Amino acid sequence: GQNKAITRERAYQIIHEAAEELGIDNVGTHTMRKTFGYKYYNKTKDVGTLQKMFNHSSPAITLRYIGIEQAELDDALRNFVI
């Protein structure tokens, strides 16, 4: 047999089926992409390279896409004391 790339739809099916077996909801190919971006950014803080990888038009879009802004807000609220 010849090795051929799988379709985007098949990749989604594989991920979705695996997530279902594990009891995880709302998982798709973009979940993995965003998780990679989040982990890459947290380890390197290199938003410029990540922006290029994701083909985003600005660093702000990349940070919003991977949820960094929300994570920072969550941390700020968690650490806020009156």
mmCIF file of the N, C-alpha and C atoms, coordinates in Angstrom:
data_MODEL
# 
_entry.id   MODEL 
# 
loop_
_atom_site.group_PDB 
_atom_site.id 
_atom_site.type_symbol 
_atom_site.label_atom_id 
_atom_site.label_alt_id 
_atom_site.label_comp_id 
_atom_site.label_asym_id 
_atom_site.label_entity_id 
_atom_site.label_seq_id 
_atom_site.pdbx_PDB_ins_code 
_atom_site.Cartn_x 
_atom_site.Cartn_y 
_atom_site.Cartn_z 
_atom_site.occupancy 
_atom_site.B_iso_or_equiv 
_atom_site.pdbx_formal_charge 
_atom_site.auth_seq_id 
_atom_site.auth_comp_id 
_atom_site.auth_asym_id 
_atom_site.auth_atom_id 
_atom_site.pdbx_PDB_model_num 
ATOM 1   N N  . GLY A 1 1  ? 0.790   -1.177 0.000  1.00 0.00 ? 1  GLY A N  1 
ATOM 2   C CA . GLY A 1 1  ? 0.000   0.000  0.000  1.00 0.00 ? 1  GLY A CA 1 
ATOM 3   C C  . GLY A 1 1  ? 0.843   1.255  0.000  1.00 0.00 ? 1  GLY A C  1 
ATOM 4   N N  . GLN A 1 2  ? 0.239   2.241  -0.552 1.00 0.00 ? 2  GLN A N  1 
ATOM 5   C CA . GLN A 1 2  ? 0.889   3.544  -0.650 1.00 0.00 ? 2  GLN A CA 1 
ATOM 6   C C  . GLN A 1 2  ? 0.423   4.437  0.496  1.00 0.00 ? 2  GLN A C  1 
ATOM 7   N N  . ASN A 1 3  ? 1.355   5.137  1.121  1.00 0.00 ? 3  ASN A N  1 
ATOM 8   C CA . ASN A 1 3  ? 0.989   6.068  2.189  1.00 0.00 ? 3  ASN A CA 1 
ATOM 9   C C  . ASN A 1 3  ? 0.425   7.338  1.581  1.00 0.00 ? 3  ASN A C  1 
ATOM 10  N N  . LYS A 1 4  ? -0.808  7.646  1.949  1.00 0.00 ? 4  LYS A N  1 
ATOM 11  C CA . LYS A 1 4  ? -1.450  8.863  1.461  1.00 0.00 ? 4  LYS A CA 1 
ATOM 12  C C  . LYS A 1 4  ? -1.896  9.692  2.656  1.00 0.00 ? 4  LYS A C  1 
ATOM 13  N N  . ALA A 1 5  ? -1.898  10.976 2.460  1.00 0.00 ? 5  ALA A N  1 
ATOM 14  C CA . ALA A 1 5  ? -2.389  11.876 3.507  1.00 0.00 ? 5  ALA A CA 1 
ATOM 15  C C  . ALA A 1 5  ? -3.880  11.640 3.716  1.00 0.00 ? 5  ALA A C  1 
ATOM 16  N N  . ILE A 1 6  ? -4.309  11.757 4.962  1.00 0.00 ? 6  ILE A N  1 
ATOM 17  C CA . ILE A 1 6  ? -5.742  11.642 5.225  1.00 0.00 ? 6  ILE A CA 1 
ATOM 18  C C  . ILE A 1 6  ? -6.392  13.000 4.991  1.00 0.00 ? 6  ILE A C  1 
ATOM 19  N N  . THR A 1 7  ? -7.684  12.971 4.784  1.00 0.00 ? 7  THR A N  1 
ATOM 20  C CA . THR A 1 7  ? -8.407  14.222 4.558  1.00 0.00 ? 7  THR A CA 1 
ATOM 21  C C  . THR A 1 7  ? -8.607  14.947 5.886  1.00 0.00 ? 7  THR A C  1 
ATOM 22  N N  . ARG A 1 8  ? -8.935  16.205 5.782  1.00 0.00 ? 8  ARG A N  1 
ATOM 23  C CA . ARG A 1 8  ? -9.239  17.004 6.967  1.00 0.00 ? 8  ARG A CA 1 
ATOM 24  C C  . ARG A 1 8  ? -10.428 16.404 7.718  1.00 0.00 ? 8  ARG A C  1 
ATOM 25  N N  . GLU A 1 9  ? -11.400 15.929 6.954  1.00 0.00 ? 9  GLU A N  1 
ATOM 26  C CA . GLU A 1 9  ? -12.591 15.337 7.564  1.00 0.00 ? 9  GLU A CA 1 
ATOM 27  C C  . GLU A 1 9  ? -12.233 14.075 8.342  1.00 0.00 ? 9  GLU A C  1 
ATOM 28  N N  . ARG A 1 10 ? -11.342 13.246 7.760  1.00 0.00 ? 10 ARG A N  1 
ATOM 29  C CA . ARG A 1 10 ? -10.942 12.008 8.436  1.00 0.00 ? 10 ARG A CA 1 
ATOM 30  C C  . ARG A 1 10 ? -10.151 12.322 9.707  1.00 0.00 ? 10 ARG A C  1 
ATOM 31  N N  . ALA A 1 11 ? -9.295  13.322 9.655  1.00 0.00 ? 11 ALA A N  1 
ATOM 32  C CA . ALA A 1 11 ? -8.547  13.723 10.850 1.00 0.00 ? 11 ALA A CA 1 
ATOM 33  C C  . ALA A 1 11 ? -9.520  14.123 11.955 1.00 0.00 ? 11 ALA A C  1 
ATOM 34  N N  . TYR A 1 12 ? -10.549 14.894 11.586 1.00 0.00 ? 12 TYR A N  1 
ATOM 35  C CA . TYR A 1 12 ? -11.553 15.303 12.566 1.00 0.00 ? 12 TYR A CA 1 
ATOM 36  C C  . TYR A 1 12 ? -12.258 14.080 13.147 1.00 0.00 ? 12 TYR A C  1 
ATOM 37  N N  . GLN A 1 13 ? -12.633 13.130 12.286 1.00 0.00 ? 13 GLN A N  1 
ATOM 38  C CA . GLN A 1 13 ? -13.322 11.925 12.756 1.00 0.00 ? 13 GLN A CA 1 
ATOM 39  C C  . GLN A 1 13 ? -12.472 11.152 13.761 1.00 0.00 ? 13 GLN A C  1 
ATOM 40  N N  . ILE A 1 14 ? -11.202 10.979 13.448 1.00 0.00 ? 14 ILE A N  1 
ATOM 41  C CA . ILE A 1 14 ? -10.305 10.230 14.335 1.00 0.00 ? 14 ILE A CA 1 
ATOM 42  C C  . ILE A 1 14 ? -10.208 10.913 15.696 1.00 0.00 ? 14 ILE A C  1 
ATOM 43  N N  . ILE A 1 15 ? -9.998  12.216 15.685 1.00 0.00 ? 15 ILE A N  1 
ATOM 44  C CA . ILE A 1 15 ? -9.871  12.968 16.939 1.00 0.00 ? 15 ILE A CA 1 
ATOM 45  C C  . ILE A 1 15 ? -11.179 12.942 17.717 1.00 0.00 ? 15 ILE A C  1 
ATOM 46  N N  . HIS A 1 16 ? -12.285 13.164 17.006 1.00 0.00 ? 16 HIS A N  1 
ATOM 47  C CA . HIS A 1 16 ? -13.602 13.197 17.652 1.00 0.00 ? 16 HIS A CA 1 
ATOM 48  C C  . HIS A 1 16 ? -13.937 11.839 18.280 1.00 0.00 ? 16 HIS A C  1 
ATOM 49  N N  . GLU A 1 17 ? -13.667 10.756 17.562 1.00 0.00 ? 17 GLU A N  1 
ATOM 50  C CA . GLU A 1 17 ? -13.950 9.419  18.089 1.00 0.00 ? 17 GLU A CA 1 
ATOM 51  C C  . GLU A 1 17 ? -13.093 9.115  19.316 1.00 0.00 ? 17 GLU A C  1 
ATOM 52  N N  . ALA A 1 18 ? -11.823 9.476  19.279 1.00 0.00 ? 18 ALA A N  1 
ATOM 53  C CA . ALA A 1 18 ? -10.940 9.245  20.429 1.00 0.00 ? 18 ALA A CA 1 
ATOM 54  C C  . ALA A 1 18 ? -11.421 10.047 21.637 1.00 0.00 ? 18 ALA A C  1 
ATOM 55  N N  . ALA A 1 19 ? -11.811 11.290 21.409 1.00 0.00 ? 19 ALA A N  1 
ATOM 56  C CA . ALA A 1 19 ? -12.302 12.135 22.497 1.00 0.00 ? 19 ALA A CA 1 
ATOM 57  C C  . ALA A 1 19 ? -13.584 11.560 23.088 1.00 0.00 ? 19 ALA A C  1 
ATOM 58  N N  . GLU A 1 20 ? -14.470 11.075 22.231 1.00 0.00 ? 20 GLU A N  1 
ATOM 59  C CA . GLU A 1 20 ? -15.722 10.470 22.711 1.00 0.00 ? 20 GLU A CA 1 
ATOM 60  C C  . GLU A 1 20 ? -15.437 9.280  23.614 1.00 0.00 ? 20 GLU A C  1 
ATOM 61  N N  . GLU A 1 21 ? -14.486 8.429  23.197 1.00 0.00 ? 21 GLU A N  1 
ATOM 62  C CA . GLU A 1 21 ? -14.131 7.257  24.000 1.00 0.00 ? 21 GLU A CA 1 
ATOM 63  C C  . GLU A 1 21 ? -13.593 7.658  25.368 1.00 0.00 ? 21 GLU A C  1 
ATOM 64  N N  . LEU A 1 22 ? -12.958 8.812  25.443 1.00 0.00 ? 22 LEU A N  1 
ATOM 65  C CA . LEU A 1 22 ? -12.406 9.302  26.705 1.00 0.00 ? 22 LEU A CA 1 
ATOM 66  C C  . LEU A 1 22 ? -13.387 10.171 27.481 1.00 0.00 ? 22 LEU A C  1 
ATOM 67  N N  . GLY A 1 23 ? -14.565 10.401 26.901 1.00 0.00 ? 23 GLY A N  1 
ATOM 68  C CA . GLY A 1 23 ? -15.571 11.218 27.568 1.00 0.00 ? 23 GLY A CA 1 
ATOM 69  C C  . GLY A 1 23 ? -15.277 12.703 27.531 1.00 0.00 ? 23 GLY A C  1 
ATOM 70  N N  . ILE A 1 24 ? -14.556 13.141 26.497 1.00 0.00 ? 24 ILE A N  1 
ATOM 71  C CA . ILE A 1 24 ? -14.203 14.553 26.358 1.00 0.00 ? 24 ILE A CA 1 
ATOM 72  C C  . ILE A 1 24 ? -15.091 15.171 25.287 1.00 0.00 ? 24 ILE A C  1 
ATOM 73  N N  . ASP A 1 25 ? -15.714 16.296 25.609 1.00 0.00 ? 25 ASP A N  1 
ATOM 74  C CA . ASP A 1 25 ? -16.596 16.984 24.665 1.00 0.00 ? 25 ASP A CA 1 
ATOM 75  C C  . ASP A 1 25 ? -15.856 18.089 23.926 1.00 0.00 ? 25 ASP A C  1 
ATOM 76  N N  . ASN A 1 26 ? -16.414 18.468 22.791 1.00 0.00 ? 26 ASN A N  1 
ATOM 77  C CA . ASN A 1 26 ? -15.960 19.637 22.025 1.00 0.00 ? 26 ASN A CA 1 
ATOM 78  C C  . ASN A 1 26 ? -14.474 19.609 21.667 1.00 0.00 ? 26 ASN A C  1 
ATOM 79  N N  . VAL A 1 27 ? -14.025 18.504 21.100 1.00 0.00 ? 27 VAL A N  1 
ATOM 80  C CA . VAL A 1 27 ? -12.634 18.385 20.671 1.00 0.00 ? 27 VAL A CA 1 
ATOM 81  C C  . VAL A 1 27 ? -12.604 18.232 19.161 1.00 0.00 ? 27 VAL A C  1 
ATOM 82  N N  . GLY A 1 28 ? -11.720 18.980 18.528 1.00 0.00 ? 28 GLY A N  1 
ATOM 83  C CA . GLY A 1 28 ? -11.553 18.875 17.081 1.00 0.00 ? 28 GLY A CA 1 
ATOM 84  C C  . GLY A 1 28 ? -10.125 19.185 16.704 1.00 0.00 ? 28 GLY A C  1 
ATOM 85  N N  . THR A 1 29 ? -9.883  19.314 15.422 1.00 0.00 ? 29 THR A N  1 
ATOM 86  C CA . THR A 1 29 ? -8.523  19.576 14.952 1.00 0.00 ? 29 THR A CA 1 
ATOM 87  C C  . THR A 1 29 ? -8.019  20.922 15.452 1.00 0.00 ? 29 THR A C  1 
ATOM 88  N N  . HIS A 1 30 ? -8.892  21.898 15.556 1.00 0.00 ? 30 HIS A N  1 
ATOM 89  C CA . HIS A 1 30 ? -8.451  23.211 16.037 1.00 0.00 ? 30 HIS A CA 1 
ATOM 90  C C  . HIS A 1 30 ? -8.115  23.180 17.523 1.00 0.00 ? 30 HIS A C  1 
ATOM 91  N N  . THR A 1 31 ? -8.715  22.263 18.257 1.00 0.00 ? 31 THR A N  1 
ATOM 92  C CA . THR A 1 31 ? -8.372  22.111 19.671 1.00 0.00 ? 31 THR A CA 1 
ATOM 93  C C  . THR A 1 31 ? -6.898  21.771 19.802 1.00 0.00 ? 31 THR A C  1 
ATOM 94  N N  . MET A 1 32 ? -6.432  20.848 18.966 1.00 0.00 ? 32 MET A N  1 
ATOM 95  C CA . MET A 1 32 ? -5.021  20.454 19.005 1.00 0.00 ? 32 MET A CA 1 
ATOM 96  C C  . MET A 1 32 ? -4.131  21.609 18.558 1.00 0.00 ? 32 MET A C  1 
ATOM 97  N N  . ARG A 1 33 ? -4.569  22.333 17.548 1.00 0.00 ? 33 ARG A N  1 
ATOM 98  C CA . ARG A 1 33 ? -3.794  23.469 17.035 1.00 0.00 ? 33 ARG A CA 1 
ATOM 99  C C  . ARG A 1 33 ? -3.658  24.553 18.110 1.00 0.00 ? 33 ARG A C  1 
ATOM 100 N N  . LYS A 1 34 ? -4.771  24.856 18.752 1.00 0.00 ? 34 LYS A N  1 
ATOM 101 C CA . LYS A 1 34 ? -4.748  25.871 19.809 1.00 0.00 ? 34 LYS A CA 1 
ATOM 102 C C  . LYS A 1 34 ? -3.911  25.415 21.001 1.00 0.00 ? 34 LYS A C  1 
ATOM 103 N N  . THR A 1 35 ? -4.026  24.142 21.364 1.00 0.00 ? 35 THR A N  1 
ATOM 104 C CA . THR A 1 35 ? -3.239  23.615 22.474 1.00 0.00 ? 35 THR A CA 1 
ATOM 105 C C  . THR A 1 35 ? -1.754  23.692 22.159 1.00 0.00 ? 35 THR A C  1 
ATOM 106 N N  . PHE A 1 36 ? -1.380  23.315 20.940 1.00 0.00 ? 36 PHE A N  1 
ATOM 107 C CA . PHE A 1 36 ? 0.020   23.441 20.530 1.00 0.00 ? 36 PHE A CA 1 
ATOM 108 C C  . PHE A 1 36 ? 0.470   24.891 20.673 1.00 0.00 ? 36 PHE A C  1 
ATOM 109 N N  . GLY A 1 37 ? -0.326  25.818 20.157 1.00 0.00 ? 37 GLY A N  1 
ATOM 110 C CA . GLY A 1 37 ? 0.026   27.230 20.219 1.00 0.00 ? 37 GLY A CA 1 
ATOM 111 C C  . GLY A 1 37 ? 0.177   27.726 21.643 1.00 0.00 ? 37 GLY A C  1 
ATOM 112 N N  . TYR A 1 38 ? -0.734  27.328 22.501 1.00 0.00 ? 38 TYR A N  1 
ATOM 113 C CA . TYR A 1 38 ? -0.703  27.735 23.904 1.00 0.00 ? 38 TYR A CA 1 
ATOM 114 C C  . TYR A 1 38 ? 0.562   27.225 24.585 1.00 0.00 ? 38 TYR A C  1 
ATOM 115 N N  . LYS A 1 39 ? 0.854   25.936 24.384 1.00 0.00 ? 39 LYS A N  1 
ATOM 116 C CA . LYS A 1 39 ? 2.043   25.331 25.000 1.00 0.00 ? 39 LYS A CA 1 
ATOM 117 C C  . LYS A 1 39 ? 3.324   25.942 24.428 1.00 0.00 ? 39 LYS A C  1 
ATOM 118 N N  . TYR A 1 40 ? 3.358   26.134 23.102 1.00 0.00 ? 40 TYR A N  1 
ATOM 119 C CA . TYR A 1 40 ? 4.539   26.713 22.456 1.00 0.00 ? 40 TYR A CA 1 
ATOM 120 C C  . TYR A 1 40 ? 4.799   28.116 22.996 1.00 0.00 ? 40 TYR A C  1 
ATOM 121 N N  . TYR A 1 41 ? 3.753   28.922 23.074 1.00 0.00 ? 41 TYR A N  1 
ATOM 122 C CA . TYR A 1 41 ? 3.913   30.294 23.559 1.00 0.00 ? 41 TYR A CA 1 
ATOM 123 C C  . TYR A 1 41 ? 4.362   30.318 25.018 1.00 0.00 ? 41 TYR A C  1 
ATOM 124 N N  . ASN A 1 42 ? 3.741   29.497 25.854 1.00 0.00 ? 42 ASN A N  1 
ATOM 125 C CA . ASN A 1 42 ? 4.112   29.485 27.272 1.00 0.00 ? 42 ASN A CA 1 
ATOM 126 C C  . ASN A 1 42 ? 5.554   29.050 27.491 1.00 0.00 ? 42 ASN A C  1 
ATOM 127 N N  . LYS A 1 43 ? 6.054   28.192 26.613 1.00 0.00 ? 43 LYS A N  1 
ATOM 128 C CA . LYS A 1 43 ? 7.437   27.729 26.759 1.00 0.00 ? 43 LYS A CA 1 
ATOM 129 C C  . LYS A 1 43 ? 8.435   28.722 26.167 1.00 0.00 ? 43 LYS A C  1 
ATOM 130 N N  . THR A 1 44 ? 8.095   29.344 25.021 1.00 0.00 ? 44 THR A N  1 
ATOM 131 C CA . THR A 1 44 ? 9.066   30.177 24.302 1.00 0.00 ? 44 THR A CA 1 
ATOM 132 C C  . THR A 1 44 ? 8.801   31.671 24.403 1.00 0.00 ? 44 THR A C  1 
ATOM 133 N N  . LYS A 1 45 ? 7.552   32.055 24.628 1.00 0.00 ? 45 LYS A N  1 
ATOM 134 C CA . LYS A 1 45 ? 7.109   33.463 24.591 1.00 0.00 ? 45 LYS A CA 1 
ATOM 135 C C  . LYS A 1 45 ? 7.376   34.099 23.219 1.00 0.00 ? 45 LYS A C  1 
ATOM 136 N N  . ASP A 1 46 ? 7.527   33.274 22.187 1.00 0.00 ? 46 ASP A N  1 
ATOM 137 C CA . ASP A 1 46 ? 7.834   33.734 20.830 1.00 0.00 ? 46 ASP A CA 1 
ATOM 138 C C  . ASP A 1 46 ? 6.550   33.835 20.006 1.00 0.00 ? 46 ASP A C  1 
ATOM 139 N N  . VAL A 1 47 ? 5.820   34.917 20.202 1.00 0.00 ? 47 VAL A N  1 
ATOM 140 C CA . VAL A 1 47 ? 4.552   35.080 19.494 1.00 0.00 ? 47 VAL A CA 1 
ATOM 141 C C  . VAL A 1 47 ? 4.774   35.328 18.003 1.00 0.00 ? 47 VAL A C  1 
ATOM 142 N N  . GLY A 1 48 ? 5.904   35.921 17.626 1.00 0.00 ? 48 GLY A N  1 
ATOM 143 C CA . GLY A 1 48 ? 6.180   36.198 16.216 1.00 0.00 ? 48 GLY A CA 1 
ATOM 144 C C  . GLY A 1 48 ? 6.262   34.934 15.378 1.00 0.00 ? 48 GLY A C  1 
ATOM 145 N N  . THR A 1 49 ? 7.008   33.953 15.860 1.00 0.00 ? 49 THR A N  1 
ATOM 146 C CA . THR A 1 49 ? 7.119   32.682 15.137 1.00 0.00 ? 49 THR A CA 1 
ATOM 147 C C  . THR A 1 49 ? 5.780   31.975 15.105 1.00 0.00 ? 49 THR A C  1 
ATOM 148 N N  . LEU A 1 50 ? 5.083   31.984 16.220 1.00 0.00 ? 50 LEU A N  1 
ATOM 149 C CA . LEU A 1 50 ? 3.774   31.343 16.289 1.00 0.00 ? 50 LEU A CA 1 
ATOM 150 C C  . LEU A 1 50 ? 2.797   32.013 15.327 1.00 0.00 ? 50 LEU A C  1 
ATOM 151 N N  . GLN A 1 51 ? 2.844   33.324 15.249 1.00 0.00 ? 51 GLN A N  1 
ATOM 152 C CA . GLN A 1 51 ? 1.995   34.075 14.320 1.00 0.00 ? 51 GLN A CA 1 
ATOM 153 C C  . GLN A 1 51 ? 2.248   33.610 12.887 1.00 0.00 ? 51 GLN A C  1 
ATOM 154 N N  . LYS A 1 52 ? 3.513   33.439 12.526 1.00 0.00 ? 52 LYS A N  1 
ATOM 155 C CA . LYS A 1 52 ? 3.858   32.958 11.179 1.00 0.00 ? 52 LYS A CA 1 
ATOM 156 C C  . LYS A 1 52 ? 3.372   31.534 10.962 1.00 0.00 ? 52 LYS A C  1 
ATOM 157 N N  . MET A 1 53 ? 3.552   30.670 11.957 1.00 0.00 ? 53 MET A N  1 
ATOM 158 C CA . MET A 1 53 ? 3.091   29.281 11.850 1.00 0.00 ? 53 MET A CA 1 
ATOM 159 C C  . MET A 1 53 ? 1.594   29.222 11.573 1.00 0.00 ? 53 MET A C  1 
ATOM 160 N N  . PHE A 1 54 ? 0.849   30.081 12.254 1.00 0.00 ? 54 PHE A N  1 
ATOM 161 C CA . PHE A 1 54 ? -0.606  30.077 12.143 1.00 0.00 ? 54 PHE A CA 1 
ATOM 162 C C  . PHE A 1 54 ? -1.121  30.960 11.013 1.00 0.00 ? 54 PHE A C  1 
ATOM 163 N N  . ASN A 1 55 ? -0.212  31.678 10.359 1.00 0.00 ? 55 ASN A N  1 
ATOM 164 C CA . ASN A 1 55 ? -0.585  32.578 9.264  1.00 0.00 ? 55 ASN A CA 1 
ATOM 165 C C  . ASN A 1 55 ? -1.587  33.640 9.723  1.00 0.00 ? 55 ASN A C  1 
ATOM 166 N N  . HIS A 1 56 ? -1.360  34.187 10.901 1.00 0.00 ? 56 HIS A N  1 
ATOM 167 C CA . HIS A 1 56 ? -2.211  35.254 11.422 1.00 0.00 ? 56 HIS A CA 1 
ATOM 168 C C  . HIS A 1 56 ? -1.650  36.610 11.012 1.00 0.00 ? 56 HIS A C  1 
ATOM 169 N N  . SER A 1 57 ? -2.520  37.597 10.940 1.00 0.00 ? 57 SER A N  1 
ATOM 170 C CA . SER A 1 57 ? -2.106  38.927 10.480 1.00 0.00 ? 57 SER A CA 1 
ATOM 171 C C  . SER A 1 57 ? -1.453  39.771 11.572 1.00 0.00 ? 57 SER A C  1 
ATOM 172 N N  . SER A 1 58 ? -1.628  39.396 12.838 1.00 0.00 ? 58 SER A N  1 
ATOM 173 C CA . SER A 1 58 ? -1.009  40.180 13.912 1.00 0.00 ? 58 SER A CA 1 
ATOM 174 C C  . SER A 1 58 ? -0.766  39.305 15.138 1.00 0.00 ? 58 SER A C  1 
ATOM 175 N N  . PRO A 1 59 ? 0.190   39.705 15.975 1.00 0.00 ? 59 PRO A N  1 
ATOM 176 C CA . PRO A 1 59 ? 0.427   38.976 17.223 1.00 0.00 ? 59 PRO A CA 1 
ATOM 177 C C  . PRO A 1 59 ? -0.804  38.968 18.133 1.00 0.00 ? 59 PRO A C  1 
ATOM 178 N N  . ALA A 1 60 ? -1.561  40.057 18.127 1.00 0.00 ? 60 ALA A N  1 
ATOM 179 C CA . ALA A 1 60 ? -2.756  40.132 18.980 1.00 0.00 ? 60 ALA A CA 1 
ATOM 180 C C  . ALA A 1 60 ? -3.766  39.051 18.611 1.00 0.00 ? 60 ALA A C  1 
ATOM 181 N N  . ILE A 1 61 ? -3.926  38.803 17.319 1.00 0.00 ? 61 ILE A N  1 
ATOM 182 C CA . ILE A 1 61 ? -4.855  37.757 16.871 1.00 0.00 ? 61 ILE A CA 1 
ATOM 183 C C  . ILE A 1 61 ? -4.364  36.396 17.342 1.00 0.00 ? 61 ILE A C  1 
ATOM 184 N N  . THR A 1 62 ? -3.061  36.165 17.235 1.00 0.00 ? 62 THR A N  1 
ATOM 185 C CA . THR A 1 62 ? -2.492  34.889 17.670 1.00 0.00 ? 62 THR A CA 1 
ATOM 186 C C  . THR A 1 62 ? -2.706  34.681 19.160 1.00 0.00 ? 62 THR A C  1 
ATOM 187 N N  . LEU A 1 63 ? -2.426  35.698 19.956 1.00 0.00 ? 63 LEU A N  1 
ATOM 188 C CA . LEU A 1 63 ? -2.611  35.576 21.405 1.00 0.00 ? 63 LEU A CA 1 
ATOM 189 C C  . LEU A 1 63 ? -4.072  35.329 21.764 1.00 0.00 ? 63 LEU A C  1 
ATOM 190 N N  . ARG A 1 64 ? -4.972  36.032 21.101 1.00 0.00 ? 64 ARG A N  1 
ATOM 191 C CA . ARG A 1 64 ? -6.399  35.819 21.362 1.00 0.00 ? 64 ARG A CA 1 
ATOM 192 C C  . ARG A 1 64 ? -6.801  34.403 20.951 1.00 0.00 ? 64 ARG A C  1 
ATOM 193 N N  . TYR A 1 65 ? -6.305  33.942 19.807 1.00 0.00 ? 65 TYR A N  1 
ATOM 194 C CA . TYR A 1 65 ? -6.629  32.614 19.283 1.00 0.00 ? 65 TYR A CA 1 
ATOM 195 C C  . TYR A 1 65 ? -6.237  31.514 20.271 1.00 0.00 ? 65 TYR A C  1 
ATOM 196 N N  . ILE A 1 66 ? -5.054  31.643 20.876 1.00 0.00 ? 66 ILE A N  1 
ATOM 197 C CA . ILE A 1 66 ? -4.600  30.596 21.796 1.00 0.00 ? 66 ILE A CA 1 
ATOM 198 C C  . ILE A 1 66 ? -5.085  30.817 23.226 1.00 0.00 ? 66 ILE A C  1 
ATOM 199 N N  . GLY A 1 67 ? -5.831  31.887 23.443 1.00 0.00 ? 67 GLY A N  1 
ATOM 200 C CA . GLY A 1 67 ? -6.465  32.109 24.739 1.00 0.00 ? 67 GLY A CA 1 
ATOM 201 C C  . GLY A 1 67 ? -5.566  32.729 25.785 1.00 0.00 ? 67 GLY A C  1 
ATOM 202 N N  . ILE A 1 68 ? -4.482  33.345 25.361 1.00 0.00 ? 68 ILE A N  1 
ATOM 203 C CA . ILE A 1 68 ? -3.566  33.948 26.327 1.00 0.00 ? 68 ILE A CA 1 
ATOM 204 C C  . ILE A 1 68 ? -4.221  35.127 27.032 1.00 0.00 ? 68 ILE A C  1 
ATOM 205 N N  . GLU A 1 69 ? -4.922  35.960 26.310 1.00 0.00 ? 69 GLU A N  1 
ATOM 206 C CA . GLU A 1 69 ? -5.566  37.114 26.946 1.00 0.00 ? 69 GLU A CA 1 
ATOM 207 C C  . GLU A 1 69 ? -6.523  36.663 28.039 1.00 0.00 ? 69 GLU A C  1 
ATOM 208 N N  . GLN A 1 70 ? -7.326  35.648 27.753 1.00 0.00 ? 70 GLN A N  1 
ATOM 209 C CA . GLN A 1 70 ? -8.280  35.159 28.741 1.00 0.00 ? 70 GLN A CA 1 
ATOM 210 C C  . GLN A 1 70 ? -7.552  34.541 29.931 1.00 0.00 ? 70 GLN A C  1 
ATOM 211 N N  . ALA A 1 71 ? -6.495  33.804 29.666 1.00 0.00 ? 71 ALA A N  1 
ATOM 212 C CA . ALA A 1 71 ? -5.736  33.189 30.758 1.00 0.00 ? 71 ALA A CA 1 
ATOM 213 C C  . ALA A 1 71 ? -5.137  34.257 31.661 1.00 0.00 ? 71 ALA A C  1 
ATOM 214 N N  . GLU A 1 72 ? -4.634  35.328 31.056 1.00 0.00 ? 72 GLU A N  1 
ATOM 215 C CA . GLU A 1 72 ? -4.065  36.415 31.855 1.00 0.00 ? 72 GLU A CA 1 
ATOM 216 C C  . GLU A 1 72 ? -5.138  37.103 32.693 1.00 0.00 ? 72 GLU A C  1 
ATOM 217 N N  . LEU A 1 73 ? -6.320  37.299 32.116 1.00 0.00 ? 73 LEU A N  1 
ATOM 218 C CA . LEU A 1 73 ? -7.426  37.889 32.877 1.00 0.00 ? 73 LEU A CA 1 
ATOM 219 C C  . LEU A 1 73 ? -7.835  36.979 34.030 1.00 0.00 ? 73 LEU A C  1 
ATOM 220 N N  . ASP A 1 74 ? -7.922  35.687 33.748 1.00 0.00 ? 74 ASP A N  1 
ATOM 221 C CA . ASP A 1 74 ? -8.285  34.731 34.793 1.00 0.00 ? 74 ASP A CA 1 
ATOM 222 C C  . ASP A 1 74 ? -7.282  34.767 35.940 1.00 0.00 ? 74 ASP A C  1 
ATOM 223 N N  . ASP A 1 75 ? -5.983  34.811 35.607 1.00 0.00 ? 75 ASP A N  1 
ATOM 224 C CA . ASP A 1 75 ? -4.941  34.883 36.640 1.00 0.00 ? 75 ASP A CA 1 
ATOM 225 C C  . ASP A 1 75 ? -5.062  36.162 37.460 1.00 0.00 ? 75 ASP A C  1 
ATOM 226 N N  . ALA A 1 76 ? -5.308  37.271 36.774 1.00 0.00 ? 76 ALA A N  1 
ATOM 227 C CA . ALA A 1 76 ? -5.430  38.553 37.472 1.00 0.00 ? 76 ALA A CA 1 
ATOM 228 C C  . ALA A 1 76 ? -6.594  38.516 38.455 1.00 0.00 ? 76 ALA A C  1 
ATOM 229 N N  . LEU A 1 77 ? -7.723  37.959 38.028 1.00 0.00 ? 77 LEU A N  1 
ATOM 230 C CA . LEU A 1 77 ? -8.885  37.875 38.916 1.00 0.00 ? 77 LEU A CA 1 
ATOM 231 C C  . LEU A 1 77 ? -8.639  36.907 40.066 1.00 0.00 ? 77 LEU A C  1 
ATOM 232 N N  . ARG A 1 78 ? -7.972  35.814 39.777 1.00 0.00 ? 78 ARG A N  1 
ATOM 233 C CA . ARG A 1 78 ? -7.694  34.814 40.801 1.00 0.00 ? 78 ARG A CA 1 
ATOM 234 C C  . ARG A 1 78 ? -6.786  35.390 41.891 1.00 0.00 ? 78 ARG A C  1 
ATOM 235 N N  . ASN A 1 79 ? -5.870  36.254 41.493 1.00 0.00 ? 79 ASN A N  1 
ATOM 236 C CA . ASN A 1 79 ? -4.911  36.825 42.437 1.00 0.00 ? 79 ASN A CA 1 
ATOM 237 C C  . ASN A 1 79 ? -5.369  38.140 43.065 1.00 0.00 ? 79 ASN A C  1 
ATOM 238 N N  . PHE A 1 80 ? -6.529  38.625 42.659 1.00 0.00 ? 80 PHE A N  1 
ATOM 239 C CA . PHE A 1 80 ? -7.027  39.900 43.167 1.00 0.00 ? 80 PHE A CA 1 
ATOM 240 C C  . PHE A 1 80 ? -7.636  39.724 44.554 1.00 0.00 ? 80 PHE A C  1 
ATOM 241 N N  . VAL A 1 81 ? -7.222  40.571 45.468 1.00 0.00 ? 81 VAL A N  1 
ATOM 242 C CA . VAL A 1 81 ? -7.752  40.531 46.835 1.00 0.00 ? 81 VAL A CA 1 
ATOM 243 C C  . VAL A 1 81 ? -8.238  41.927 47.194 1.00 0.00 ? 81 VAL A C  1 
ATOM 244 N N  . ILE A 1 82 ? -9.448  42.002 47.757 1.00 0.00 ? 82 ILE A N  1 
ATOM 245 C CA . ILE A 1 82 ? -10.001 43.299 48.166 1.00 0.00 ? 82 ILE A CA 1 
ATOM 246 C C  . ILE A 1 82 ? -9.549  43.616 49.572 1.00 0.00 ? 82 ILE A C  1 
# 
